[in-house]
Amino acid sequence: MSDSSRFETAPEDRIPVYQKVIYGLGALGNQMLPAAIGCMAIVLNLGLGMNPALIGTILAIPRFFDAIIDPIMGFLTDHTKSKWGRRKPYIFVGALLSGLTFALMWQLPAGHNQHFYVLFFTIGSIVFYGAYTVFAAPFVALGYEMTPDYHERTSLMGYANSIGTLTWIIAPWFWYIMANKAWFSDSVQGARTLAIAVGIFFAIVGILPAIFVKERFYDIAKAEDEKGSPSKYPLQEILGKFSGFFRGIFITFRNVEFIKLCAATFFVFNGFMMISGLGSYVIIYYVFGGLNQDIAVNSTNWLSKWIPTLSSGAFIGLFGSISALATALLVTPIITAISRKVGKRNAFFIAMVIAILGYFVKWFCYKPGSPWLILWAAPLVAFALGSLFILVPSMMADVCDMDELANGQRREGMFGAVYWWMVKMGMAVALFLSGHLLNMTGFNVGLGNFQPMKSLYLMRVYEIGFSVVTLVIAIFSVATYKITEAKAREVRVELEKRRGKAAA
């Protein structure tokens, strides 16, 4: 049954296309850094010989620190007053700091033992994620407040997801780039150089939303915040707001609809994070038969004219690129259109079912020596993450409206920060478990290309099995989500009666 009443979007509620594109470029940067870390971390194992479980641990530790400061950053950006707005100053500074610290943490000096690299990378990651939070928390909140319209929010997130998905066209090629002996002496040197390029790119695209995107709810938020200020004296005001910080966290966690969205994201995204590395290992060691084992492209295949042989690194890049293109060209328009017809919740159900089908297809398409079969699964699997980051942010903006109606303040920053706090805590656990999961399969890097068949089988079982289970749980998480289009419209009308309309 449809949960959409299909109200028309008013002209003043439409976001100019150039602002959607600019916000999308910010999303590209916002996805690039975590994607780069995930794709480059393989260097720590295959380049430096570190134990996968240890790598999972050092990737997880900084996320706990990152998750702790997320709510603080969200609270700060909600209560900031400046002539530039409450989001944009942090976005600008955070983009520059994130780009710099990302580049520095990958400058791993040669000739040291494993303990040195653990310490170096862990400290560098903690500093980086601190800088990244300064950017990410206000950037996410900015997207929630760019329009008050139910459908235009989904349209904005569709733009952001399509442009941000370009990350996944580029990032899967990182191993191929880093390990290319024609360019670098080894993969560690490749990681150093690549990190500088990624850092510069992020700094450039990250500052664009701070310069060009408008904060529509700033005047309303400022008036609501000043109404609630406890004192004119600075010390008392700071203490009062600090007390309000903990109250804000409590109110946020008490919002049932918000918790449902967090749970859905937790299982879809962190389920993917936990098993994404396994997919690369399956391709390298099962489909291609090991590292540096190229497969001749069948002479009947049109690709053989340009690519006579195919390496596992190139294929991992190709699979990721096709998945990303499917998200941008297939998932985004389909899910946006379905959402307008049947509502965001039902569109979420449809997308997850398609992705589950994709994982079943992937199981049967894993075949040694025949990598092309796996590409059939790519467009279907792409519906999971592709729809998640279109629908859930749009739904989160609706939750922020309901919260304002109940509590009298615009708190997009706190909701966005607590949302990502929960995701990142889960991500820390997922990254920690990912290395142990690989060890549980019996994989041993010291065996080279002679891995046990049981290990290769368990890699596939864990990848497909965990993916399907987490997607099913996500469906149940939003099964009772109650904010339909009609409900969102009702909330908006009541808000505008109370405090007026947001500036166009």
One Martini backbone bead per residue (centre of mass of N, CA, C, O) as a GRO file, in nm:
protein
  504
    1MET     BB    1   0.097   0.035   0.020
    2SER     BB    2   0.066   0.357   0.006
    3ASP     BB    3   0.246   0.651   0.178
    4SER     BB    4   0.140   0.858  -0.046
    5SER     BB    5  -0.016   1.189  -0.127
    6ARG     BB    6   0.106   1.381  -0.345
    7PHE     BB    7   0.242   1.650  -0.311
    8GLU     BB    8   0.329   1.949  -0.429
    9THR     BB    9   0.597   2.140  -0.522
   10ALA     BB   10   0.697   2.434  -0.448
   11PRO     BB   11   0.890   2.669  -0.595
   12GLU     BB   12   1.030   2.774  -0.319
   13ASP     BB   13   1.127   2.461  -0.249
   14ARG     BB   14   1.327   2.464  -0.465
   15ILE     BB   15   1.638   2.365  -0.556
   16PRO     BB   16   1.889   2.466  -0.706
   17VAL     BB   17   2.085   2.290  -0.912
   18TYR     BB   18   2.363   2.404  -0.830
   19GLN     BB   19   2.326   2.327  -0.526
   20LYS     BB   20   2.302   2.024  -0.567
   21VAL     BB   21   2.579   1.990  -0.697
   22ILE     BB   22   2.749   2.107  -0.470
   23TYR     BB   23   2.654   1.909  -0.255
   24GLY     BB   24   2.748   1.661  -0.419
   25LEU     BB   25   3.051   1.731  -0.404
   26GLY     BB   26   3.062   1.707  -0.100
   27ALA     BB   27   2.975   1.405  -0.104
   28LEU     BB   28   3.216   1.306  -0.257
   29GLY     BB   29   3.417   1.378  -0.034
   30ASN     BB   30   3.269   1.230   0.204
   31GLN     BB   31   3.316   0.944   0.059
   32MET     BB   32   3.619   0.933  -0.014
   33LEU     BB   33   3.769   0.892   0.255
   34PRO     BB   34   3.647   0.622   0.362
   35ALA     BB   35   3.697   0.471   0.097
   36ALA     BB   36   4.003   0.500   0.089
   37ILE     BB   37   4.065   0.349   0.346
   38GLY     BB   38   3.938   0.078   0.264
   39CYS     BB   39   4.115   0.049  -0.010
   40MET     BB   40   4.412   0.104   0.131
   41ALA     BB   41   4.442  -0.111   0.370
   42ILE     BB   42   4.572  -0.349   0.206
   43VAL     BB   43   4.866  -0.246   0.239
   44LEU     BB   44   4.910  -0.342   0.535
   45ASN     BB   45   4.917  -0.640   0.438
   46LEU     BB   46   5.053  -0.662   0.137
   47GLY     BB   47   5.291  -0.443   0.204
   48LEU     BB   48   5.356  -0.498   0.542
   49GLY     BB   49   5.238  -0.776   0.677
   50MET     BB   50   4.987  -0.742   0.840
   51ASN     BB   51   4.755  -0.837   1.046
   52PRO     BB   52   4.420  -0.833   0.999
   53ALA     BB   53   4.333  -0.799   1.297
   54LEU     BB   54   4.514  -0.551   1.348
   55ILE     BB   55   4.393  -0.372   1.132
   56GLY     BB   56   4.106  -0.369   1.245
   57THR     BB   57   4.189  -0.232   1.511
   58ILE     BB   58   4.326   0.035   1.394
   59LEU     BB   59   4.057   0.117   1.246
   60ALA     BB   60   3.866   0.126   1.503
   61ILE     BB   61   3.977   0.315   1.722
   62PRO     BB   62   3.927   0.599   1.585
   63ARG     BB   63   3.611   0.568   1.571
   64PHE     BB   64   3.561   0.609   1.871
   65PHE     BB   65   3.663   0.898   1.883
   66ASP     BB   66   3.484   1.008   1.660
   67ALA     BB   67   3.209   0.933   1.794
   68ILE     BB   68   3.240   1.113   2.050
   69ILE     BB   69   3.261   1.404   1.886
   70ASP     BB   70   3.002   1.426   1.721
   71PRO     BB   71   2.788   1.547   1.921
   72ILE     BB   72   2.953   1.798   1.984
   73MET     BB   73   2.955   1.909   1.694
   74GLY     BB   74   2.649   1.921   1.659
   75PHE     BB   75   2.596   2.121   1.889
   76LEU     BB   76   2.775   2.353   1.791
   77THR     BB   77   2.635   2.399   1.511
   78ASP     BB   78   2.347   2.461   1.629
   79HIS     BB   79   2.481   2.718   1.824
   80THR     BB   80   2.589   2.884   1.601
   81LYS     BB   81   2.693   3.235   1.550
   82SER     BB   82   2.715   3.392   1.225
   83LYS     BB   83   2.763   3.559   0.923
   84TRP     BB   84   2.797   3.253   0.781
   85GLY     BB   85   2.672   3.075   0.999
   86ARG     BB   86   2.648   2.732   1.143
   87ARG     BB   87   2.807   2.552   0.913
   88LYS     BB   88   3.023   2.680   0.708
   89PRO     BB   89   3.280   2.726   0.879
   90TYR     BB   90   3.332   2.423   0.938
   91ILE     BB   91   3.344   2.317   0.652
   92PHE     BB   92   3.587   2.476   0.556
   93VAL     BB   93   3.797   2.393   0.773
   94GLY     BB   94   3.751   2.082   0.765
   95ALA     BB   95   3.844   2.035   0.473
   96LEU     BB   96   4.139   2.124   0.505
   97LEU     BB   97   4.218   1.938   0.746
   98SER     BB   98   4.143   1.665   0.620
   99GLY     BB   99   4.331   1.667   0.376
  100LEU     BB  100   4.595   1.692   0.535
  101THR     BB  101   4.571   1.445   0.738
  102PHE     BB  102   4.538   1.225   0.528
  103ALA     BB  103   4.809   1.255   0.386
  104LEU     BB  104   4.992   1.212   0.645
  105MET     BB  105   4.899   0.918   0.748
  106TRP     BB  106   5.041   0.779   0.470
  107GLN     BB  107   5.350   0.853   0.555
  108LEU     BB  108   5.511   0.574   0.557
  109PRO     BB  109   5.792   0.477   0.676
  110ALA     BB  110   6.062   0.304   0.613
  111GLY     BB  111   6.206   0.037   0.810
  112HIS     BB  112   5.984  -0.078   1.008
  113ASN     BB  113   5.797  -0.206   1.241
  114GLN     BB  114   5.484  -0.299   1.332
  115HIS     BB  115   5.456  -0.116   1.586
  116PHE     BB  116   5.509   0.150   1.446
  117TYR     BB  117   5.269   0.141   1.245
  118VAL     BB  118   5.049   0.130   1.452
  119LEU     BB  119   5.110   0.400   1.590
  120PHE     BB  120   5.114   0.588   1.345
  121PHE     BB  121   4.826   0.523   1.228
  122THR     BB  122   4.656   0.571   1.481
  123ILE     BB  123   4.727   0.866   1.535
  124GLY     BB  124   4.660   0.972   1.252
  125SER     BB  125   4.358   0.883   1.257
  126ILE     BB  126   4.262   1.048   1.497
  127VAL     BB  127   4.325   1.324   1.377
  128PHE     BB  128   4.163   1.297   1.120
  129TYR     BB  129   3.875   1.238   1.243
  130GLY     BB  130   3.858   1.506   1.388
  131ALA     BB  131   3.862   1.681   1.129
  132TYR     BB  132   3.626   1.538   0.979
  133THR     BB  133   3.399   1.615   1.182
  134VAL     BB  134   3.403   1.920   1.127
  135PHE     BB  135   3.275   1.864   0.846
  136ALA     BB  136   3.046   1.636   0.853
  137ALA     BB  137   2.830   1.733   1.054
  138PRO     BB  138   2.745   2.002   0.905
  139PHE     BB  139   2.699   1.879   0.625
  140VAL     BB  140   2.464   1.695   0.692
  141ALA     BB  141   2.281   1.918   0.816
  142LEU     BB  142   2.256   2.093   0.561
  143GLY     BB  143   2.080   1.888   0.398
  144TYR     BB  144   1.824   1.898   0.592
  145GLU     BB  145   1.786   2.243   0.537
  146MET     BB  146   1.737   2.314   0.215
  147THR     BB  147   1.437   2.193   0.262
  148PRO     BB  148   1.077   2.142   0.345
  149ASP     BB  149   1.039   1.921   0.130
  150TYR     BB  150   0.973   1.593   0.086
  151HIS     BB  151   1.073   1.549  -0.220
  152GLU     BB  152   1.318   1.744  -0.240
  153ARG     BB  153   1.493   1.583  -0.048
  154THR     BB  154   1.522   1.338  -0.233
  155SER     BB  155   1.644   1.489  -0.470
  156LEU     BB  156   1.897   1.586  -0.329
  157MET     BB  157   1.999   1.298  -0.248
  158GLY     BB  158   2.022   1.205  -0.538
  159TYR     BB  159   2.244   1.394  -0.622
  160ALA     BB  160   2.446   1.323  -0.399
  161ASN     BB  161   2.463   1.019  -0.469
  162SER     BB  162   2.549   1.035  -0.765
  163ILE     BB  163   2.808   1.201  -0.716
  164GLY     BB  164   2.926   1.035  -0.476
  165THR     BB  165   2.955   0.765  -0.648
  166LEU     BB  166   3.221   0.834  -0.793
  167THR     BB  167   3.397   0.712  -0.577
  168TRP     BB  168   3.320   0.404  -0.678
  169ILE     BB  169   3.486   0.443  -0.945
  170ILE     BB  170   3.769   0.510  -0.817
  171ALA     BB  171   3.853   0.347  -0.551
  172PRO     BB  172   3.880   0.047  -0.669
  173TRP     BB  173   4.165   0.145  -0.815
  174PHE     BB  174   4.381   0.182  -0.588
  175TRP     BB  175   4.534  -0.086  -0.596
  176TYR     BB  176   4.623  -0.068  -0.887
  177ILE     BB  177   4.785   0.190  -0.844
  178MET     BB  178   4.974   0.114  -0.600
  179ALA     BB  179   5.075  -0.172  -0.751
  180ASN     BB  180   5.214  -0.019  -0.984
  181LYS     BB  181   5.536  -0.068  -1.110
  182ALA     BB  182   5.542   0.171  -1.323
  183TRP     BB  183   5.504   0.399  -1.080
  184PHE     BB  184   5.603   0.213  -0.834
  185SER     BB  185   5.803   0.034  -0.620
  186ASP     BB  186   5.549   0.020  -0.426
  187SER     BB  187   5.252   0.026  -0.245
  188VAL     BB  188   5.346   0.229  -0.029
  189GLN     BB  189   5.426   0.454  -0.221
  190GLY     BB  190   5.149   0.469  -0.354
  191ALA     BB  191   4.998   0.561  -0.096
  192ARG     BB  192   5.142   0.826  -0.048
  193THR     BB  193   5.063   0.963  -0.319
  194LEU     BB  194   4.756   0.919  -0.320
  195ALA     BB  195   4.692   1.075  -0.055
  196ILE     BB  196   4.761   1.355  -0.163
  197ALA     BB  197   4.550   1.364  -0.388
  198VAL     BB  198   4.302   1.319  -0.207
  199GLY     BB  199   4.340   1.560  -0.016
  200ILE     BB  200   4.321   1.784  -0.230
  201PHE     BB  201   4.046   1.712  -0.344
  202PHE     BB  202   3.882   1.744  -0.083
  203ALA     BB  203   3.947   2.040  -0.019
  204ILE     BB  204   3.807   2.152  -0.273
  205VAL     BB  205   3.513   2.021  -0.254
  206GLY     BB  206   3.453   2.085   0.054
  207ILE     BB  207   3.425   2.413   0.029
  208LEU     BB  208   3.180   2.467  -0.162
  209PRO     BB  209   2.930   2.466   0.032
  210ALA     BB  210   3.038   2.711   0.203
  211ILE     BB  211   3.004   2.915  -0.047
  212PHE     BB  212   2.709   2.828  -0.216
  213VAL     BB  213   2.526   2.738   0.018
  214LYS     BB  214   2.216   2.765   0.172
  215GLU     BB  215   2.074   2.858   0.492
  216ARG     BB  216   1.739   2.847   0.552
  217PHE     BB  217   1.725   2.802   0.893
  218TYR     BB  218   1.895   3.014   1.049
  219ASP     BB  219   1.696   3.229   1.159
  220ILE     BB  220   1.518   3.031   1.312
  221ALA     BB  221   1.739   2.901   1.488
  222LYS     BB  222   1.837   3.160   1.624
  223ALA     BB  223   1.569   3.237   1.761
  224GLU     BB  224   1.533   2.972   1.922
  225ASP     BB  225   1.804   2.985   2.076
  226GLU     BB  226   1.769   3.267   2.215
  227LYS     BB  227   1.511   3.188   2.372
  228GLY     BB  228   1.692   2.952   2.535
  229SER     BB  229   1.877   3.129   2.682
  230PRO     BB  230   1.985   3.138   3.022
  231SER     BB  231   2.210   3.378   2.968
  232LYS     BB  232   2.421   3.670   2.944
  233TYR     BB  233   2.638   3.513   3.079
  234PRO     BB  234   2.887   3.329   2.961
  235LEU     BB  235   2.924   3.105   3.175
  236GLN     BB  236   2.625   3.036   3.213
  237GLU     BB  237   2.573   2.971   2.914
  238ILE     BB  238   2.772   2.740   2.884
  239LEU     BB  239   2.653   2.564   3.111
  240GLY     BB  240   2.370   2.552   2.993
  241LYS     BB  241   2.451   2.422   2.720
  242PHE     BB  242   2.587   2.173   2.839
  243SER     BB  243   2.328   2.066   2.958
  244GLY     BB  244   2.180   2.064   2.678
  245PHE     BB  245   2.351   1.845   2.549
  246PHE     BB  246   2.243   1.603   2.717
  247ARG     BB  247   1.948   1.654   2.657
  248GLY     BB  248   1.974   1.624   2.348
  249ILE     BB  249   2.059   1.329   2.348
  250PHE     BB  250   1.811   1.218   2.493
  251ILE     BB  251   1.600   1.317   2.288
  252THR     BB  252   1.714   1.171   2.043
  253PHE     BB  253   1.695   0.874   2.160
  254ARG     BB  254   1.371   0.904   2.204
  255ASN     BB  255   1.344   0.885   1.897
  256VAL     BB  256   1.203   0.633   1.728
  257GLU     BB  257   1.238   0.701   1.424
  258PHE     BB  258   1.541   0.748   1.442
  259ILE     BB  259   1.624   0.464   1.539
  260LYS     BB  260   1.527   0.313   1.287
  261LEU     BB  261   1.729   0.451   1.090
  262CYS     BB  262   1.985   0.368   1.236
  263ALA     BB  263   1.945   0.062   1.216
  264ALA     BB  264   1.937   0.041   0.910
  265THR     BB  265   2.219   0.162   0.862
  266PHE     BB  266   2.386  -0.023   1.033
  267PHE     BB  267   2.326  -0.287   0.865
  268VAL     BB  268   2.391  -0.200   0.580
  269PHE     BB  269   2.670  -0.055   0.609
  270ASN     BB  270   2.821  -0.246   0.820
  271GLY     BB  271   2.781  -0.501   0.663
  272PHE     BB  272   2.950  -0.406   0.425
  273MET     BB  273   3.215  -0.336   0.577
  274MET     BB  274   3.273  -0.626   0.689
  275ILE     BB  275   3.272  -0.770   0.373
  276SER     BB  276   3.423  -0.610   0.147
  277GLY     BB  277   3.708  -0.739   0.165
  278LEU     BB  278   3.627  -1.030   0.087
  279GLY     BB  279   3.566  -0.978  -0.211
  280SER     BB  280   3.861  -0.928  -0.294
  281TYR     BB  281   3.973  -1.204  -0.204
  282VAL     BB  282   3.796  -1.377  -0.386
  283ILE     BB  283   3.897  -1.264  -0.654
  284ILE     BB  284   4.199  -1.315  -0.617
  285TYR     BB  285   4.196  -1.633  -0.497
  286TYR     BB  286   3.951  -1.765  -0.667
  287VAL     BB  287   3.913  -1.642  -0.952
  288PHE     BB  288   4.244  -1.579  -1.009
  289GLY     BB  289   4.446  -1.760  -0.810
  290GLY     BB  290   4.588  -1.489  -0.723
  291LEU     BB  291   4.851  -1.311  -0.721
  292ASN     BB  292   4.949  -1.218  -1.033
  293GLN     BB  293   4.686  -1.350  -1.189
  294ASP     BB  294   4.614  -1.360  -1.501
  295ILE     BB  295   4.346  -1.321  -1.744
  296ALA     BB  296   4.239  -1.422  -2.035
  297VAL     BB  297   4.070  -1.278  -2.287
  298ASN     BB  298   3.836  -1.360  -2.476
  299SER     BB  299   3.833  -1.335  -2.821
  300THR     BB  300   3.507  -1.285  -2.825
  301ASN     BB  301   3.564  -1.046  -2.665
  302TRP     BB  302   3.566  -0.705  -2.708
  303LEU     BB  303   3.795  -0.644  -2.489
  304SER     BB  304   4.045  -0.792  -2.628
  305LYS     BB  305   4.141  -0.548  -2.802
  306TRP     BB  306   4.241  -0.384  -2.523
  307ILE     BB  307   4.231  -0.655  -2.315
  308PRO     BB  308   4.406  -0.941  -2.313
  309THR     BB  309   4.449  -0.898  -2.001
  310LEU     BB  310   4.348  -0.969  -1.653
  311SER     BB  311   4.349  -0.833  -1.345
  312SER     BB  312   4.241  -0.820  -1.026
  313GLY     BB  313   4.271  -0.515  -0.984
  314ALA     BB  314   4.111  -0.432  -1.237
  315PHE     BB  315   3.848  -0.583  -1.163
  316ILE     BB  316   3.783  -0.444  -0.899
  317GLY     BB  317   3.755  -0.171  -1.036
  318LEU     BB  318   3.532  -0.252  -1.238
  319PHE     BB  319   3.318  -0.342  -1.035
  320GLY     BB  320   3.299  -0.074  -0.882
  321SER     BB  321   3.226   0.105  -1.127
  322ILE     BB  322   2.965  -0.041  -1.208
  323SER     BB  323   2.820  -0.002  -0.941
  324ALA     BB  324   2.829   0.309  -0.949
  325LEU     BB  325   2.683   0.349  -1.218
  326ALA     BB  326   2.425   0.208  -1.127
  327THR     BB  327   2.357   0.410  -0.909
  328ALA     BB  328   2.345   0.671  -1.085
  329LEU     BB  329   2.167   0.546  -1.347
  330LEU     BB  330   1.957   0.353  -1.177
  331VAL     BB  331   1.890   0.384  -0.872
  332THR     BB  332   1.822   0.683  -0.840
  333PRO     BB  333   1.579   0.715  -1.041
  334ILE     BB  334   1.411   0.477  -0.936
  335ILE     BB  335   1.388   0.551  -0.630
  336THR     BB  336   1.278   0.835  -0.665
  337ALA     BB  337   1.020   0.748  -0.818
  338ILE     BB  338   0.910   0.546  -0.610
  339SER     BB  339   0.889   0.743  -0.373
  340ARG     BB  340   0.675   0.929  -0.509
  341LYS     BB  341   0.459   0.693  -0.523
  342VAL     BB  342   0.510   0.511  -0.222
  343GLY     BB  343   0.735   0.611  -0.063
  344LYS     BB  344   1.013   0.572   0.136
  345ARG     BB  345   0.968   0.306   0.282
  346ASN     BB  346   0.883   0.126   0.035
  347ALA     BB  347   1.139   0.184  -0.128
  348PHE     BB  348   1.326   0.044   0.071
  349PHE     BB  349   1.217  -0.240   0.045
  350ILE     BB  350   1.267  -0.279  -0.258
  351ALA     BB  351   1.575  -0.236  -0.254
  352MET     BB  352   1.654  -0.470  -0.059
  353VAL     BB  353   1.540  -0.703  -0.229
  354ILE     BB  354   1.720  -0.658  -0.474
  355ALA     BB  355   1.990  -0.697  -0.321
  356ILE     BB  356   1.942  -0.985  -0.228
  357LEU     BB  357   1.927  -1.100  -0.511
  358GLY     BB  358   2.218  -1.013  -0.586
  359TYR     BB  359   2.365  -1.204  -0.382
  360PHE     BB  360   2.262  -1.467  -0.501
  361VAL     BB  361   2.386  -1.423  -0.780
  362LYS     BB  362   2.682  -1.400  -0.684
  363TRP     BB  363   2.724  -1.688  -0.589
  364PHE     BB  364   2.684  -1.817  -0.887
  365CYS     BB  365   2.920  -1.617  -1.022
  366TYR     BB  366   3.141  -1.760  -0.876
  367LYS     BB  367   3.424  -1.830  -1.097
  368PRO     BB  368   3.692  -1.971  -1.197
  369GLY     BB  369   3.810  -1.770  -1.467
  370SER     BB  370   3.506  -1.595  -1.450
  371PRO     BB  371   3.454  -1.271  -1.383
  372TRP     BB  372   3.210  -1.164  -1.563
  373LEU     BB  373   2.969  -1.284  -1.401
  374ILE     BB  374   2.966  -1.077  -1.157
  375LEU     BB  375   2.841  -0.830  -1.313
  376TRP     BB  376   2.539  -0.913  -1.282
  377ALA     BB  377   2.525  -0.822  -0.969
  378ALA     BB  378   2.597  -0.520  -0.941
  379PRO     BB  379   2.321  -0.363  -0.988
  380LEU     BB  380   2.170  -0.504  -0.751
  381VAL     BB  381   2.357  -0.446  -0.507
  382ALA     BB  382   2.345  -0.126  -0.538
  383PHE     BB  383   2.063  -0.081  -0.387
  384ALA     BB  384   2.153  -0.059  -0.101
  385LEU     BB  385   2.342   0.195  -0.077
  386GLY     BB  386   2.202   0.376  -0.283
  387SER     BB  387   1.925   0.404  -0.122
  388LEU     BB  388   2.014   0.475   0.162
  389PHE     BB  389   2.151   0.772   0.068
  390ILE     BB  390   1.860   0.881  -0.009
  391LEU     BB  391   1.633   0.807   0.207
  392VAL     BB  392   1.741   0.854   0.498
  393PRO     BB  393   1.812   1.159   0.484
  394SER     BB  394   1.524   1.241   0.406
  395MET     BB  395   1.390   1.121   0.662
  396MET     BB  396   1.559   1.286   0.867
  397ALA     BB  397   1.437   1.562   0.798
  398ASP     BB  398   1.153   1.483   0.900
  399VAL     BB  399   1.240   1.434   1.193
  400CYS     BB  400   1.332   1.727   1.252
  401ASP     BB  401   1.049   1.847   1.235
  402MET     BB  402   0.922   1.685   1.467
  403ASP     BB  403   1.119   1.789   1.681
  404GLU     BB  404   1.048   2.089   1.660
  405LEU     BB  405   0.752   2.054   1.742
  406ALA     BB  406   0.825   1.924   2.031
  407ASN     BB  407   1.103   2.133   2.116
  408GLY     BB  408   1.166   2.424   1.955
  409GLN     BB  409   1.414   2.311   1.764
  410ARG     BB  410   1.686   2.316   1.550
  411ARG     BB  411   1.868   1.977   1.521
  412GLU     BB  412   2.046   1.864   1.281
  413GLY     BB  413   2.326   1.828   1.407
  414MET     BB  414   2.252   1.623   1.625
  415PHE     BB  415   2.122   1.411   1.446
  416GLY     BB  416   2.359   1.369   1.251
  417ALA     BB  417   2.571   1.299   1.472
  418VAL     BB  418   2.426   1.063   1.613
  419TYR     BB  419   2.388   0.895   1.366
  420TRP     BB  420   2.702   0.872   1.304
  421TRP     BB  421   2.778   0.762   1.576
  422MET     BB  422   2.632   0.492   1.544
  423VAL     BB  423   2.770   0.410   1.282
  424LYS     BB  424   3.069   0.429   1.384
  425MET     BB  425   3.051   0.226   1.606
  426GLY     BB  426   2.978   0.002   1.409
  427MET     BB  427   3.227   0.035   1.227
  428ALA     BB  428   3.433  -0.039   1.439
  429VAL     BB  429   3.327  -0.325   1.475
  430ALA     BB  430   3.344  -0.411   1.177
  431LEU     BB  431   3.652  -0.368   1.140
  432PHE     BB  432   3.734  -0.556   1.366
  433LEU     BB  433   3.584  -0.814   1.247
  434SER     BB  434   3.704  -0.840   0.961
  435GLY     BB  435   3.980  -0.957   1.037
  436HIS     BB  436   3.866  -1.202   1.194
  437LEU     BB  437   3.705  -1.319   0.961
  438LEU     BB  438   3.948  -1.384   0.786
  439ASN     BB  439   4.081  -1.573   0.993
  440MET     BB  440   3.835  -1.775   1.010
  441THR     BB  441   3.891  -1.893   0.716
  442GLY     BB  442   4.228  -1.944   0.708
  443PHE     BB  443   4.383  -1.716   0.617
  444ASN     BB  444   4.731  -1.690   0.474
  445VAL     BB  445   4.971  -1.484   0.356
  446GLY     BB  446   5.214  -1.697   0.366
  447LEU     BB  447   5.077  -1.889   0.131
  448GLY     BB  448   4.969  -1.718  -0.079
  449ASN     BB  449   4.825  -1.898  -0.353
  450PHE     BB  450   4.785  -2.149  -0.121
  451GLN     BB  451   4.490  -2.175  -0.035
  452PRO     BB  452   4.244  -2.309   0.118
  453MET     BB  453   3.938  -2.415   0.015
  454LYS     BB  454   3.784  -2.351   0.275
  455SER     BB  455   3.858  -2.053   0.281
  456LEU     BB  456   3.721  -1.976   0.008
  457TYR     BB  457   3.439  -2.067   0.094
  458LEU     BB  458   3.402  -1.889   0.353
  459MET     BB  459   3.420  -1.619   0.215
  460ARG     BB  460   3.152  -1.653   0.060
  461VAL     BB  461   2.964  -1.712   0.293
  462TYR     BB  462   3.012  -1.450   0.454
  463GLU     BB  463   2.946  -1.241   0.244
  464ILE     BB  464   2.654  -1.333   0.172
  465GLY     BB  465   2.526  -1.395   0.450
  466PHE     BB  466   2.566  -1.121   0.595
  467SER     BB  467   2.421  -0.948   0.387
  468VAL     BB  468   2.137  -1.072   0.402
  469VAL     BB  469   2.085  -1.043   0.705
  470THR     BB  470   2.118  -0.728   0.728
  471LEU     BB  471   1.889  -0.657   0.525
  472VAL     BB  472   1.657  -0.789   0.677
  473ILE     BB  473   1.685  -0.623   0.936
  474ALA     BB  474   1.638  -0.346   0.800
  475ILE     BB  475   1.348  -0.393   0.718
  476PHE     BB  476   1.241  -0.428   1.013
  477SER     BB  477   1.332  -0.146   1.120
  478VAL     BB  478   1.114   0.015   0.903
  479ALA     BB  479   0.823  -0.113   0.921
  480THR     BB  480   0.718   0.126   1.153
  481TYR     BB  481   0.747   0.374   1.001
  482LYS     BB  482   0.542   0.693   1.028
  483ILE     BB  483   0.651   0.902   0.805
  484THR     BB  484   0.461   1.032   0.594
  485GLU     BB  485   0.364   1.260   0.374
  486ALA     BB  486   0.116   1.356   0.535
  487LYS     BB  487   0.265   1.394   0.805
  488ALA     BB  488   0.478   1.596   0.706
  489ARG     BB  489   0.275   1.811   0.618
  490GLU     BB  490   0.142   1.856   0.893
  491VAL     BB  491   0.398   1.952   1.039
  492ARG     BB  492   0.466   2.193   0.861
  493VAL     BB  493   0.209   2.359   0.902
  494GLU     BB  494   0.244   2.390   1.210
  495LEU     BB  495   0.519   2.533   1.206
  496GLU     BB  496   0.436   2.782   1.026
  497LYS     BB  497   0.230   2.889   1.233
  498ARG     BB  498   0.444   2.936   1.463
  499ARG     BB  499   0.734   3.055   1.284
  500GLY     BB  500   0.719   3.027   0.993
  501LYS     BB  501   0.896   3.050   0.710
  502ALA     BB  502   1.143   2.964   0.526
  503ALA     BB  503   1.378   3.089   0.351
  504ALA     BB  504   1.421   3.106  -0.004
   0.00000   0.00000   0.00000
